């Protein structure tokens, strides 16, 4: 697939277009163009209606474009340019014989529209897909580092066993039998270390053993094979999963195998394993994508329920405080009215008492103010008709 991109550099229009290897329509479930279900559906419908004879070539360009995004040695601009060039050479153009053993390139209007539209959409919206691919590459690098650490420990342990075996050759038969038993256990540990390539937490299910062995075999074959295209170096450090379409195929096989083994019957103790597998395999398997959607929906429900309970609790507390405040104010009002009434009654009684006292004094000829003594003297020191002297 990568040969399509490298067969002609961008801007070289003199070379002939690549012949179509086949012309049948690509089914929707095998269609790779589009970053989500909506884009995938629209692009598939457009290619099917306007350029059915070049659907396979358009899909192939999308596959190679996805693989280019996963290659950390290339940036987005290069991948998008090569994608547009791939569409132009394999989708927009075709070759016809003119009868003189020569071919003439022609451009078909429907396929030309498909090529231009796909290229334009990628240039506008490709940034989101590229950013997500960079994040995925970083995660796979971390996974590969864990696996390389396991491999290093395995080699170190194997070397120690070989040295121990050489030292123990001179011992008796009983020691040799004992050493054989230890070697069997060590080999068993080595195999288990090889099988679990991914750092998958809680995935000790025996049903995944075959899938892990298949994955190990696939990646080992790619590591031992010389990669001449210059895109990937099989030196252990830069050789990480999902950095090319070839390695993505190994992971794709592993995810499909895991989906068949685990998702047919999910038990209670499989949930953690399935969730961890879904984080890696959601891009390859629709089944695991559904698992992620279910987990997301559950998380949203839990968050919504928590928020609702919190709001209800705040509402209950607010109502309780409001009622309590009303009760306190009511008690204060009642006790305050009683105190005011007592004070008013006291003032009224005092006023009546003072009024009566003053009236009696005036009637008896005794003033109630500071001039009473002067009035008494002005009257010759004699009291009024009702004044009683003591």
FENSULQUI-V137265 format. One record per residue. N is the residue number from 1. OMEGA is omega in whole degrees, -180 to 180 (* if undefined). D_CENTER is the distance of its C-alpha to the mean C-alpha in whole Angstrom. Layout:
N:OMEGA:D_CENTER + N:OMEGA:D_CENTER
//
This chain:
1:-179:31 + 2:179:31 + 3:180:35 + 4:-178:34 + 5:-174:33 + 6:-177:35 + 7:179:38 + 8:-179:39 + 9:-180:38 + 10:179:36 + 11:179:39 + 12:-175:42 + 13:-174:43 + 14:-178:46 + 15:-179:45 + 16:179:45 + 17:-180:42 + 18:179:41 + 19:180:42 + 20:178:40 + 21:177:40 + 22:-173:40 + 23:-177:39 + 24:-178:38 + 25:179:35 + 26:180:32 + 27:-177:30 + 28:-178:27 + 29:178:25 + 30:-177:26 + 31:-174:25 + 32:-177:23 + 33:-180:23 + 34:-178:20 + 35:177:17 + 36:-176:16 + 37:-178:18 + 38:179:20 + 39:-179:21 + 40:-179:22 + 41:-179:24 + 42:-179:26 + 43:179:26 + 44:180:28 + 45:-179:30 + 46:-180:31 + 47:-179:32 + 48:-177:34 + 49:-172:36 + 50:-176:37 + 51:-177:37 + 52:-177:37 + 53:-179:39 + 54:179:36 + 55:-179:33 + 56:-180:33 + 57:178:33 + 58:179:31 + 59:179:28 + 60:177:29 + 61:178:29 + 62:179:25 + 63:-180:25 + 64:178:26 + 65:176:24 + 66:179:21 + 67:179:23 + 68:177:24 + 69:-178:20 + 70:-180:19 + 71:-176:23 + 72:180:22 + 73:-179:26 + 74:177:26 + 75:-175:24 + 76:-177:23 + 77:179:26 + 78:-179:28 + 79:-179:26 + 80:178:26 + 81:179:30 + 82:177:30 + 83:179:29 + 84:179:31 + 85:178:34 + 86:179:33 + 87:-177:33 + 88:-175:36 + 89:-173:38 + 90:-178:37 + 91:-175:36 + 92:-176:38 + 93:172:41 + 94:-176:43 + 95:176:47 + 96:178:50 + 97:179:53 + 98:178:56 + 99:-180:59 + 100:-178:60 + 101:176:58 + 102:179:55 + 103:180:52 + 104:179:51 + 105:175:47 + 106:178:47 + 107:179:44 + 108:-172:43 + 109:-179:42 + 110:180:39 + 111:177:37 + 112:177:38 + 113:178:36 + 114:-180:33 + 115:-178:33 + 116:-179:33 + 117:180:30 + 118:-180:28 + 119:-179:29 + 120:-179:28 + 121:-180:25 + 122:180:24 + 123:-178:25 + 124:-170:24 + 125:-177:20 + 126:-177:20 + 127:-179:18 + 128:180:14 + 129:-180:15 + 130:179:16 + 131:179:14 + 132:179:11 + 133:177:14 + 134:178:15 + 135:179:12 + 136:178:12 + 137:179:16 + 138:178:15 + 139:-179:13 + 140:174:16 + 141:178:19 + 142:178:18 + 143:-179:18 + 144:178:21 + 145:177:23 + 146:-179:22 + 147:179:24 + 148:177:27 + 149:177:27 + 150:179:28 + 151:180:30 + 152:177:32 + 153:179:33 + 154:180:34 + 155:179:37 + 156:180:38 + 157:178:38 + 158:179:40 + 159:178:42 + 160:179:43 + 161:179:44 + 162:179:47 + 163:179:48 + 164:180:49 + 165:178:50 + 166:-179:53 + 167:-175:54 + 168:-180:54 + 169:-177:56 + 170:-179:60 + 171:-176:59 + 172:-176:60 + 173:-180:59 + 174:177:58 + 175:179:56 + 176:178:55 + 177:179:54 + 178:179:51 + 179:178:50 + 180:178:49 + 181:178:47 + 182:179:45 + 183:178:45 + 184:179:43 + 185:180:41 + 186:178:40 + 187:178:39 + 188:178:37 + 189:179:35 + 190:-179:35 + 191:-180:34 + 192:178:31 + 193:180:30 + 194:-174:30 + 195:-174:28 + 196:-179:25 + 197:180:24 + 198:173:20 + 199:-176:19 + 200:180:18 + 201:175:18 + 202:179:20 + 203:179:21 + 204:-178:25 + 205:-179:26 + 206:-179:29 + 207:-179:28 + 208:-177:26 + 209:-179:29 + 210:180:30 + 211:-179:26 + 212:178:26 + 213:178:30 + 214:178:29 + 215:180:26 + 216:180:28 + 217:-178:31 + 218:-178:30 + 219:177:28 + 220:178:32 + 221:179:33 + 222:178:31 + 223:-179:32 + 224:-178:36 + 225:179:36 + 226:179:37 + 227:-173:35 + 228:-176:37 + 229:177:35 + 230:-177:34 + 231:-174:30 + 232:175:29 + 233:-178:31 + 234:-178:31 + 235:176:32 + 236:-177:30 + 237:-178:28 + 238:-179:26 + 239:-178:26 + 240:-178:23 + 241:173:21 + 242:175:20 + 243:176:22 + 244:-180:24 + 245:-179:24 + 246:180:27 + 247:177:24 + 248:179:22 + 249:177:24 + 250:179:25 + 251:178:21 + 252:178:21 + 253:-180:24 + 254:-178:23 + 255:178:20 + 256:178:22 + 257:180:25 + 258:178:22 + 259:-180:21 + 260:-175:25 + 261:-170:26 + 262:-170:23 + 263:177:22 + 264:179:25 + 265:-179:26 + 266:178:23 + 267:-175:25 + 268:-178:24 + 269:179:23 + 270:-170:21 + 271:-179:18 + 272:179:17 + 273:-179:18 + 274:180:16 + 275:179:13 + 276:176:13 + 277:-178:15 + 278:179:12 + 279:-179:10 + 280:-168:13 + 281:-176:14 + 282:-178:12 + 283:-179:14 + 284:-174:17 + 285:177:18 + 286:179:17 + 287:179:18 + 288:174:15 + 289:176:13 + 290:177:14 + 291:179:13 + 292:179:9 + 293:178:11 + 294:180:13 + 295:179:10 + 296:179:8 + 297:178:12 + 298:179:13 + 299:178:11 + 300:179:12 + 301:-180:15 + 302:180:16 + 303:179:15 + 304:179:17 + 305:179:20 + 306:179:19 + 307:-179:20 + 308:179:23 + 309:179:25 + 310:179:24 + 311:178:26 + 312:179:29 + 313:178:29 + 314:179:30 + 315:179:32 + 316:180:34 + 317:180:35 + 318:179:36 + 319:180:38 + 320:179:40 + 321:179:40 + 322:179:42 + 323:179:44 + 324:179:45 + 325:178:46 + 326:-180:48 + 327:-180:50 + 328:179:51 + 329:179:52 + 330:178:54 + 331:180:56 + 332:-179:56 + 333:-179:58 + 334:180:60 + 335:179:61 + 336:179:62 + 337:178:64 + 338:-180:66 + 339:180:67 + 340:179:68 + 341:178:70 + 342:-179:72 + 343:178:72 + 344:178:73 + 345:179:76 + 346:-180:77 + 347:179:77 + 348:179:79 + 349:-180:82 + 350:179:82 + 351:179:83 + 352:-179:86 + 353:179:87 + 354:180:88 + 355:180:89 + 356:-180:92 + 357:180:93 + 358:-180:93 + 359:178:95 + 360:-180:97 + 361:180:98 + 362:178:99 + 363:180:101 + 364:179:103 + 365:-180:104 + 366:-180:101 + 367:-180:99 + 368:-178:95 + 369:-175:94 + 370:-178:96 + 371:-177:99 + 372:-179:100 + 373:179:103 + 374:179:104 + 375:-179:105 + 376:180:106 + 377:-179:109 + 378:178:110 + 379:176:111 + 380:178:113 + 381:-179:111 + 382:180:112 + 383:-180:109 + 384:-177:109 + 385:-179:111 + 386:-178:108 + 387:179:108 + 388:180:109 + 389:-180:110 + 390:*:109
//
